[in-house]
């Protein structure tokens, strides 16, 4: 592993929210990359900062949940309707999502395209390895959920497919 690969791995780990440590061990060396503790603790600090103003706004607090409840109910009501007839193609790994094999080539699939099991729908790059992701379902692409060249997490939804 050369210095460029190590630098790219450090940048990749730093950009991931849910990864705190990566360990790679080969025959002749071992590499451990850890994020600083302050980065991991940042989310709870945000929650505490959000929680602090709420007791100060006790009169406004009953109004906020009342207005928030209908929004979440309408969202949850709409989600089962769309989720009931659509199948989600999810990312099998963390990496960078690409819609085509190179910038000058067309996307593997677009909204409205038919897919069958085994048809490539995208590429996910992980540690300089380009992995073709194939559809496991048959149907029509209804929505692309990820922007090109965006980082994706394991099990993150990538496409919505209307089954045949």
KARA-V766208 format. One record per residue. N is the residue number from 0. RES is the residue in three letters. D_LAST is the distance of its C-alpha to the last C-alpha in Angstrom with 2 decimals. Layout:
((N;RES;D_LAST) (N;RES;D_LAST))
This chain:
((0;UNK;45.91) (1;UNK;47.62) (2;UNK;48.50) (3;UNK;45.71) (4;UNK;43.04) (5;UNK;44.80) (6;UNK;44.98) (7;UNK;41.27) (8;UNK;40.54) (9;UNK;42.89) (10;UNK;41.21) (11;UNK;37.75) (12;UNK;39.01) (13;UNK;40.81) (14;UNK;37.69) (15;UNK;35.66) (16;UNK;36.18) (17;UNK;35.39) (18;UNK;37.30) (19;UNK;41.01) (20;UNK;42.04) (21;UNK;41.01) (22;UNK;43.00) (23;UNK;42.95) (24;UNK;45.32) (25;UNK;46.14) (26;UNK;49.07) (27;UNK;51.60) (28;UNK;50.47) (29;UNK;48.71) (30;UNK;47.17) (31;UNK;46.49) (32;UNK;45.24) (33;UNK;45.62) (34;UNK;45.07) (35;UNK;48.11) (36;UNK;48.28) (37;UNK;48.64) (38;UNK;45.11) (39;UNK;43.68) (40;UNK;45.89) (41;UNK;44.90) (42;UNK;42.06) (43;UNK;44.34) (44;UNK;46.95) (45;UNK;44.51) (46;UNK;43.71) (47;UNK;47.45) (48;UNK;48.07) (49;UNK;45.48) (50;UNK;46.93) (51;UNK;50.51) (52;UNK;50.32) (53;UNK;48.70) (54;UNK;51.93) (55;UNK;53.87) (56;UNK;51.63) (57;UNK;51.82) (58;UNK;52.06) (59;UNK;48.97) (60;UNK;46.93) (61;UNK;46.26) (62;UNK;44.99) (63;UNK;42.55) (64;UNK;40.62) (65;UNK;40.51) (66;UNK;38.94) (67;UNK;36.63) (68;UNK;35.40) (69;UNK;33.67) (70;UNK;31.90) (71;UNK;30.54) (72;UNK;29.64) (73;UNK;27.68) (74;UNK;25.91) (75;UNK;25.12) (76;UNK;24.00) (77;UNK;21.58) (78;UNK;20.25) (79;UNK;18.98) (80;UNK;17.21) (81;UNK;15.24) (82;UNK;15.05) (83;UNK;13.85) (84;UNK;10.30) (85;UNK;10.25) (86;UNK;10.67) (87;UNK;13.84) (88;UNK;14.84) (89;UNK;18.55) (90;UNK;21.64) (91;UNK;23.06) (92;UNK;26.52) (93;UNK;28.87) (94;UNK;29.65) (95;UNK;29.11) (96;UNK;25.68) (97;UNK;25.43) (98;UNK;22.65) (99;UNK;24.31) (100;UNK;26.59) (101;UNK;29.58) (102;UNK;30.59) (103;UNK;30.98) (104;UNK;27.60) (105;UNK;24.37) (106;UNK;21.76) (107;UNK;19.27) (108;UNK;16.37) (109;UNK;16.66) (110;UNK;14.92) (111;UNK;12.48) (112;UNK;12.07) (113;UNK;9.13) (114;UNK;9.65) (115;UNK;9.69) (116;UNK;11.97) (117;UNK;15.47) (118;UNK;15.05) (119;UNK;17.71) (120;UNK;16.84) (121;UNK;20.45) (122;UNK;23.87) (123;UNK;25.87) (124;UNK;29.59) (125;UNK;31.69) (126;UNK;35.38) (127;UNK;35.12) (128;UNK;32.42) (129;UNK;29.26) (130;UNK;26.25) (131;UNK;22.99) (132;UNK;20.08) (133;UNK;17.04) (134;UNK;13.44) (135;UNK;12.83) (136;UNK;9.07) (137;UNK;6.20) (138;UNK;4.70) (139;UNK;7.31) (140;UNK;10.73) (141;UNK;12.06) (142;UNK;15.43) (143;UNK;17.82) (144;UNK;20.05) (145;UNK;22.89) (146;UNK;25.40) (147;UNK;26.25) (148;UNK;29.15) (149;UNK;28.94) (150;UNK;29.79) (151;UNK;27.11) (152;UNK;27.73) (153;UNK;26.36) (154;UNK;23.20) (155;UNK;22.98) (156;UNK;19.57) (157;UNK;18.79) (158;UNK;15.34) (159;UNK;12.89) (160;UNK;9.17) (161;UNK;6.63) (162;UNK;3.82) (163;UNK;0.00))
